[in-house]
Amino acid sequence: MIDPLDRPAAAAPLPDLVLYGKPGCGLCDEAREHIVMLLAQREASGRSVPRLVERDITADPSWERSYFETIPVVEIAGRTLELATSPARVEALVSVALDAVPERAER
């Protein structure tokens, strides 16, 4: 009989990488370009790649109230980066969300 606890746990699905912006926002366009390059680099190096989801803040009044003055905003795994104009900061956010290595339990 196979013990179900002996099987490896299924990998949890990756969280989406959400970019909040609006049409005509040059900073949002630049952030999108940086994110697309970052995701391509992650894929090329064999690291996990989240799905990019873009949200137009003008489509939802609550998004517009929350993010109007701070777009582009990037969100992943419950972490948010407002004014996401620094590729290094976006990369760090994604890395913390996806590449964190669980600490080993002390024996």
C-alpha positions in Angstrom: 0.0 0.0 0.0 1.3 3.5 -0.9 1.3 6.0 1.9 -0.1 9.3 0.5 2.2 11.2 2.8 5.3 9.8 1.0 4.4 11.4 -2.3 6.0 14.8 -3.2 3.6 17.7 -2.7 2.3 19.2 -5.9 3.9 22.5 -6.8 1.7 25.4 -5.9 0.6 27.4 -8.8 2.6 30.6 -9.4 1.0 33.9 -8.5 0.3 36.3 -11.3 2.4 39.3 -11.8 0.0 42.2 -12.0 0.8 45.5 -13.7 -1.6 48.3 -12.9 -1.5 51.2 -15.3 -3.6 53.2 -17.8 -3.6 53.9 -21.5 -1.2 56.8 -22.4 1.0 56.3 -19.4 4.6 56.4 -20.6 5.9 55.1 -17.3 3.5 52.2 -17.5 4.7 51.4 -21.0 8.4 51.4 -19.8 7.5 49.2 -16.8 5.8 46.7 -19.1 8.9 46.6 -21.4 11.1 46.0 -18.4 8.8 43.3 -17.0 8.7 41.5 -20.4 12.5 41.5 -20.5 12.7 40.3 -16.9 10.3 37.4 -17.6 12.3 36.4 -20.7 15.5 36.4 -18.7 13.9 34.3 -16.0 12.7 31.8 -18.6 16.0 31.6 -20.3 17.8 30.9 -17.0 15.3 28.1 -16.1 13.6 30.0 -13.3 9.8 30.1 -12.7 7.9 32.7 -14.8 4.6 34.1 -13.6 1.9 35.1 -16.0 1.8 38.9 -16.6 -1.7 40.3 -16.0 -2.3 44.0 -17.0 -5.0 45.9 -15.3 -6.3 49.3 -16.6 -7.1 51.4 -13.5 -9.6 53.4 -15.5 -11.8 50.2 -15.8 -12.3 50.0 -12.0 -13.0 53.0 -9.7 -11.4 51.3 -6.7 -8.2 50.7 -8.7 -8.2 54.3 -9.9 -8.7 55.7 -6.4 -5.9 53.4 -5.1 -3.3 53.8 -7.8 -4.0 57.0 -9.8 -1.0 58.8 -8.3 1.3 55.8 -8.0 1.2 54.0 -11.4 2.8 51.9 -12.6 2.1 49.5 -9.8 3.4 46.0 -9.7 1.9 43.3 -7.5 2.8 39.7 -6.9 2.1 37.2 -4.1 0.6 39.9 -1.9 3.6 42.2 -2.3 3.1 45.6 -4.0 5.6 48.1 -5.5 4.2 51.5 -6.3 5.9 53.8 -8.9 7.5 50.7 -10.3 10.0 52.5 -12.6 13.2 50.8 -11.4 13.9 47.5 -13.2 16.1 46.5 -10.3 13.3 47.0 -7.7 10.8 45.1 -9.9 13.3 42.3 -10.3 13.9 42.2 -6.5 10.2 42.1 -5.9 9.7 39.1 -8.2 12.7 37.3 -6.8 11.5 37.7 -3.2 8.1 36.4 -4.2 9.2 33.5 -6.4 12.8 32.5 -5.5 12.7 32.6 -1.8 14.3 29.4 -0.4 12.5 28.1 2.6 14.8 28.1 5.6 16.0 24.6 6.7 14.8 23.4 10.0 17.6 23.0 12.5 18.3 19.5 13.6 
